[in-house]
Amino acid sequence: MSSTEPEYFYCLKHHAVEGRKGCRAADRLGPYPTEAEAARALEKVAERNEAWAAQDADLDGGDGGDGADAADGTA
């Protein structure tokens, strides 16, 4: 984003959307191009976490990551 475009952040401390002059960076998510997108920040985080968990399960063979085959107990 350029410095002339509005930027919005989601503050984890106050659970609110903020502009550039808000809380410190460690306490917020963003930047987002619109207030509406910033308001959905936690929802987007949850969606990404679910997608990554599903991807990890696929890479682990979907068995919970312990490497054992449920049918015969072999790795």
N, C-alpha and C positions, 0 to 999 in steps of 0.2 A: 504494500500500500504506500502511496505517496504521502508526504506530510500534509498535503492539502485535503486529502480524503478523510472523512470522519472515521474514527476507530472506536470500537466499543469493546469492553472487557466484562467478564463475569467475575465479581469479587467473591471469593470463597469465604472470606471473613464476614462479610455483611449479607451474603446471598442476594446480591443485587447487581444490576447492570451499571457500569460506570463509563465515563469518558476517559480520555488520556490522563487527566490529572486526578487519578483515583489512588487507591491503595498501592502498596509496593508490588512489583512484578511477581514476587514469590507467593503472593496471596490472591492471584487472579489468573484467569484463563483468557486467551485471546492473543492478538486482536481479531475481532470479527467486523465485517463490513457494515452490518446493520444491528440495531438494538434487538430486533427479533432473533437474529442468529445468536447473539450473545446471551439472550435469555434462555436459549436451548442448550447452552454449553454443557450442563451436567447430563442432559439427555444424550447429547452427542458422545460424551465420554463413555456412558453406559453402553451405547451401541457399539462403539469401537472395542471396548473391553470384551463384549460378547463375541464379536467377530474374531478377535485375537484368540479368545479361549477356544472357539470352534476350530480355528486354524491349528492351534496347538494340539487339540484332540485328534485332528486328522493326521498331523505329523507323527503323533504317538501311536497311531493305529486305532485310536478311539477306545483304548482299554484303560484309560485313566493314567497312563504314563508309567506303569510299573514294569512294563516289558514282558510280563507273563501272559501266556495264552490261556484264556479262560477255559478252553475245552480240555487241554491236557496238562496244563501247568508248566509247559516249557517256554523258554524265552525265544 
